[in-house]
């Protein structure tokens, strides 16, 4: 009986429209590309509920251990910002865990973002946590493959993906701006799929489930 109920719940979840789920769109700014050697500088996120971006949920947080140096122009963050507003990484991760308990994580280029989150989770020995995720880059790549649309080098970068949907280019690219840009891209991708788009459909194009290990 328990297995039958679990099957029914899973089946109903597959049928649910994408807008019936809640989402947290996240962007991470880092000091480099290697999660084992580099570190997170800042994070930004915004939530989507009922298919609408909730602007009052937007957050931009600088971490207190961030080393800026010559990357000021890249991250738009100064050493003074770190000293005055920096938050402990462990506290930020625990807060994210709380927000993601009933939300789907959305990122642009999942291997990069999830790699740094996994590494940070391990370093702080936080409890094991499972997250469902969508990758707007992977969704765009699947769409291009299905339509046999040739994409030039760099064509899957966030700004290039947005341009194909007629979305404006944002000046400056801090974590929050890119999170908002990714949220808008997701809405454009959903609109392209049609009003009956389900989370299951988006998962098939570029999504999955990840485990953040405690060790």
ABEGO torsion letter per residue (X at the ends): XAAAAAAAAAAAAAABBAAABBBBBBBBBBABABAAABBBABBBBBBBBGGBBBAAABBBBBBAABBAEAAAAAAGBBAAAAAAABBBAAAAAAAAAAAAAABBBBBBGAAAAAAAAAAAAAAAGBBBBBBBBBBAAAAAAAAAAAAGBBBBBGAABAAAAAAAAGBBBBBEBBAAAAAAAAAAAAAAAAAAAEAABBAAAAAAABBEBBBBBAX
